Amino acid sequence: MGYQFSTGSNNNSKIINCYTAGSVSGNNYTGGLAGRQFCDGAINSSSSIQNCYAFGDVTGSGTWFGALTGRQEGNGTDITDSYRYENLKLNGTVIPPGDTDERNGGYKTAAELLTKDTYAGWFDPGSPWIWDERGFPTLDMGVENFPFSFAVISIITQPATNTTVTQGSITGSLSVSADVTPSATLSYQWYSNTSASETGGTELNGGAAV
């Protein structure tokens, strides 16, 4: 979207219930959802972005750029319940977690973007948002692709808690099963350790696979 304008009394401009998964580039006024938000501050007027998120990087070769919108002007512009991915970049630089510029939306980690509780109010009755069983919010418009480019690994079956080893032979079953988000590749490496710890182990030869 280019510009989001609201002028005159009782005039409200809204961008609501949408997302961007790809990168955006432009010259002046470049944003993940809108290039520019404007409201002249007239009575009962507003220009708002609500219940949206942006995942892709934003690159602007001119001035005014942001994760969600490039610039906010006038009185009555606001962004609520809208988020950006933690590693989203503006002109090649990741926005710091503590950034308070409203144009960049709320900071969310990969884990938070895949948690339903993150999106409070998005699934109220009448909303077009639904929670996809693959673990992300989606608009109720049929099957949608996984919108994020990061890989998410889910452990389906853990190895047995106790496995008996006799003279170097494993007599129990030592296995693990996992799944990974679409378009990603699952790989693993087995380690040995002399203590019950997730650190300090030694890689086992032949214990890696894709």
Backbone torsions as a table, in degrees:
resi	resn	phi	psi	omega
1	MET	NA	145.4	179.3
2	GLY	-85.8	-94.7	-177.5
3	TYR	-103.7	146.7	174.7
4	GLN	-117.9	108.3	-173.7
5	PHE	-116.6	146.2	171.1
6	SER	-139.7	117.0	179.7
7	THR	-132.4	144.0	178.6
8	GLY	88.3	160.7	-178.0
9	SER	-67.7	148.5	175.7
10	ASN	56.3	37.2	179.9
11	ASN	-123.1	119.4	-177.3
12	ASN	-123.6	125.9	177.8
13	SER	-107.6	128.2	-176.3
14	LYS	-131.2	139.1	163.2
15	ILE	-113.0	114.4	-172.1
16	ILE	-139.9	142.0	175.6
17	ASN	58.0	65.5	176.8
18	CYS	-153.0	169.2	176.8
19	TYR	-152.3	160.4	172.4
20	THR	-125.7	132.2	179.2
21	ALA	-107.6	-19.8	-178.0
22	GLY	-97.0	170.3	178.9
23	SER	-79.5	155.0	-178.6
24	VAL	-127.2	137.6	176.5
25	SER	-137.4	151.3	-179.7
26	GLY	-171.1	-165.4	179.7
27	ASN	-103.2	-103.4	176.1
28	ASN	-85.5	151.3	177.8
29	TYR	55.2	73.7	-178.1
30	THR	-121.9	125.0	179.1
31	GLY	-143.4	160.7	-178.1
32	GLY	-64.4	-32.1	179.9
33	LEU	-114.5	-41.4	-179.4
34	ALA	-143.5	143.8	178.4
35	GLY	-72.0	-35.0	-173.4
36	ARG	-155.9	134.7	173.9
37	GLN	-108.4	131.6	178.9
38	PHE	-139.9	138.2	172.4
39	CYS	-144.5	130.4	-176.0
40	ASP	-81.3	-0.3	175.5
41	GLY	80.4	14.2	179.1
42	ALA	-66.2	165.9	-176.9
43	ILE	-59.4	131.8	177.4
44	ASN	55.4	38.2	177.3
45	SER	-121.3	152.0	-179.8
46	SER	-159.5	162.9	174.2
47	SER	-136.5	111.2	-169.1
48	SER	-134.2	154.3	171.1
49	ILE	-122.1	128.6	-173.9
50	GLN	-145.2	140.5	176.2
51	ASN	55.8	52.7	-179.7
52	CYS	-135.0	162.7	171.4
53	TYR	-145.3	156.3	178.3
54	ALA	-127.7	132.3	-178.3
55	PHE	-111.1	-35.7	-172.8
56	GLY	-80.3	160.5	179.1
57	ASP	-69.9	156.0	178.9
58	VAL	-122.4	128.3	179.4
59	THR	-126.6	122.2	177.7
60	GLY	-122.7	126.6	-178.0
61	SER	-86.7	-10.3	-179.6
62	GLY	-110.6	-123.7	-179.4
63	THR	-121.4	158.6	177.0
64	TRP	65.2	98.8	176.4
65	PHE	-148.6	149.6	-179.3
66	GLY	-158.5	167.3	-176.1
67	ALA	-63.4	-40.7	-179.7
68	LEU	-105.8	-45.4	176.8
69	THR	-140.0	149.4	-176.9
70	GLY	-73.6	-39.8	-177.7
71	ARG	-152.2	144.0	172.4
72	GLN	-113.3	129.0	-178.0
73	GLU	-130.9	145.2	176.7
74	GLY	81.6	-177.0	178.3
75	ASN	-98.2	134.9	177.7
76	GLY	108.6	10.0	174.9
77	THR	-94.5	140.6	177.7
78	ASP	-157.6	155.7	176.1
79	ILE	-129.0	121.1	-177.0
80	THR	-130.8	145.1	176.0
81	ASP	48.7	42.7	-179.3
82	SER	-132.7	144.4	-164.4
83	TYR	-136.1	163.5	173.9
84	ARG	-127.9	154.1	176.5
85	TYR	-72.5	143.1	-175.3
86	GLU	-56.4	-32.6	-177.4
87	ASN	-100.1	13.5	176.6
88	LEU	-62.1	137.1	-176.8
89	LYS	-112.5	139.3	169.7
90	LEU	-106.3	116.1	-177.9
91	ASN	49.6	43.4	173.6
92	GLY	86.3	-0.5	-178.0
93	THR	-119.5	129.1	178.4
94	VAL	-67.4	134.2	177.9
95	ILE	-71.0	129.2	-178.1
96	PRO	-61.9	148.6	179.6
97	PRO	-56.4	-34.3	-176.7
98	GLY	-85.6	6.7	-179.8
99	ASP	-60.1	131.9	-177.3
100	THR	-111.3	8.2	179.1
101	ASP	-68.8	115.7	-175.8
102	GLU	-58.4	-27.9	-179.4
103	ARG	-60.3	-22.1	-176.4
104	ASN	-95.0	-1.7	178.4
105	GLY	69.1	-175.9	-179.5
106	GLY	-84.0	140.1	-179.4
107	TYR	-75.4	128.3	177.4
108	LYS	-136.4	135.7	177.3
109	THR	-76.8	170.5	176.7
110	ALA	-59.0	-43.6	-179.7
111	ALA	-62.5	-39.3	179.8
112	GLU	-67.6	-38.3	178.7
113	LEU	-65.2	-21.0	179.8
114	LEU	-102.6	16.6	179.3
115	THR	-116.9	124.1	-174.8
116	LYS	-60.2	-37.1	-177.1
117	ASP	-62.8	-17.8	178.0
118	THR	-61.4	-33.2	-170.3
119	TYR	-101.3	55.5	-178.8
120	ALA	-58.8	128.6	178.2
121	GLY	88.3	-12.1	-177.8
122	TRP	-71.7	-24.2	-173.0
123	PHE	-108.8	23.3	178.2
124	ASP	-63.2	158.0	179.0
125	PRO	-52.5	133.3	-179.6
126	GLY	90.7	-9.9	179.5
127	SER	-74.8	146.0	176.8
128	PRO	-78.7	-7.9	-179.3
129	TRP	-79.4	140.7	169.6
130	ILE	-133.3	160.1	179.2
131	TRP	-95.4	114.1	-179.2
132	ASP	-71.0	139.1	-178.9
133	GLU	-63.1	-15.4	176.4
134	ARG	-80.4	-6.4	171.8
135	GLY	101.7	41.2	176.0
136	PHE	-159.1	158.3	178.6
137	PRO	-76.9	141.7	180.0
138	THR	-142.3	151.8	176.4
139	LEU	-81.2	143.4	-173.3
140	ASP	-77.3	70.2	-177.6
141	MET	-130.1	30.3	-177.4
142	GLY	97.2	-167.9	-177.7
143	VAL	-70.8	127.7	177.6
144	GLU	-117.5	148.5	177.2
145	ASN	-71.4	156.7	174.4
146	PHE	-58.4	120.7	-170.4
147	PRO	-81.1	-11.4	-174.1
148	PHE	-105.5	149.4	-178.9
149	SER	-93.8	-10.7	178.0
150	PHE	-76.7	152.0	179.6
151	ALA	-88.5	138.5	176.7
152	VAL	-123.1	118.5	-178.7
153	ILE	-100.7	131.2	177.7
154	SER	-117.1	122.7	176.3
155	ILE	-80.4	118.7	-178.3
156	ILE	-89.6	-45.7	179.7
157	THR	-132.1	122.0	178.7
158	GLN	-83.7	156.5	173.1
159	PRO	-61.0	159.4	178.5
160	ALA	-58.8	142.8	-179.2
161	THR	-60.5	-41.8	178.4
162	ASN	-127.7	126.7	178.4
163	THR	-126.0	128.7	-176.8
164	THR	-83.0	132.2	177.1
165	VAL	-123.2	123.1	-179.9
166	THR	-120.9	117.9	178.8
167	GLN	48.6	47.4	175.6
168	GLY	81.4	-0.4	-179.6
169	SER	-106.8	131.3	177.7
170	ILE	-85.0	114.9	-179.0
171	THR	-92.7	-19.2	175.8
172	GLY	-95.5	-179.6	-180.0
173	SER	-94.3	123.7	179.0
174	LEU	-115.7	100.2	-176.1
175	SER	-150.1	161.7	176.0
176	VAL	-147.1	145.7	175.5
177	SER	-127.5	144.1	-176.3
178	ALA	-147.8	165.6	177.6
179	ASP	-131.9	158.9	-179.1
180	VAL	-138.1	153.4	-178.8
181	THR	-60.8	152.7	-179.9
182	PRO	-54.1	149.0	178.2
183	SER	73.3	-0.1	177.6
184	ALA	-105.9	161.4	-179.5
185	THR	-111.5	130.4	179.6
186	LEU	-92.1	128.5	175.1
187	SER	-137.2	159.6	-179.3
188	TYR	-151.1	164.4	179.1
189	GLN	-143.3	126.9	175.7
190	TRP	-84.3	145.3	178.1
191	TYR	-128.6	154.8	169.4
192	SER	-112.3	150.3	-178.0
193	ASN	-149.9	146.6	179.1
194	THR	-88.2	-2.7	178.3
195	SER	-138.4	162.0	179.7
196	ALA	-79.3	75.1	-175.5
197	SER	-139.7	149.9	176.9
198	GLU	-87.8	0.1	178.8
199	THR	-125.9	160.6	175.6
200	GLY	80.7	10.1	-179.3
201	GLY	-80.2	171.2	179.3
202	THR	-117.2	130.6	-179.9
203	GLU	-62.7	137.7	175.8
204	LEU	-91.2	129.2	177.6
205	ASN	-60.7	133.7	-178.9
206	GLY	77.0	8.3	-176.8
207	GLY	-98.6	18.4	178.9
208	ALA	-116.9	149.6	179.0
209	ALA	-158.6	160.4	176.2
210	VAL	-122.7	NA	NA
